Amino acid sequence: MILKELQLLSEALWESIKSDLKFFAPIQVFVKKFAELDFTDPSNLSEIKMYSEKIEDFFCDYRDDGRSDFFYVPPHETSSNDKTIKTINRLVIQLNSLSKEQLQEEFESIKPKSKKRSKGSGEVFIGHGRSKLWARLQLFLKDDLQLKTLVFEDESRTGDSIVNILDDFLSRSSIAILVMTAEDNTAEGKLRARQNVIHEAGLFQGRLGFDKVIILKQEGLDEFSNIAGLQYIPFSGDNIEQCFYELQRKFKKLGMVK
């Protein structure tokens, strides 16, 4: 699943650098084209390598090479993305070391497969950013509604691929709740939800259907493309409890609670 992970990381990187296009101007085009690549097409293998090398070269210039006697602190723009860049570089090296047969298997594995909508196993996935409001939502679902929940914090996932973790959540979830809180600054000075939450919203809508994905949207959040056509439950400030009544009605309608 090297290609699948590269695809997800390239999209996440593009979303991240869009918050400061001025700083990332030298590699803006490379990152954008990398994220837009068709990773199912074997003819794009050389472009995958080229874009990743250009991006890696840019980040290398901001890393501490250990040769200076001065204490060096890299800029936040690069340090916050450096782990992603190193992972991309490692995956591209792995990809280029594969045999023709292994490469063919990689490209076959990422080709879209028709999937039936998942009914899950009655569990509720909670997607969230850095805000701890999700914990109050989880308590409500577990203690008041007696529902089983799925969150990344439930157990240690050290060494697990994000692709495998999300695949597991997608297959087990019957419904998904995405807590969108205003956390990341945009270039226009507005606040948007964490990009992982927006990504998860799309993933679960595709697997479960639009009616099985509930967005809890904090007031003051800069709306992302297409949210105007989606149903969401608004709440003000940290008062996520304002959503609980509507949530309970939704679960009753779906037959998940009495």
Disulfide bonds with the S-S distance in Angstrom:
none
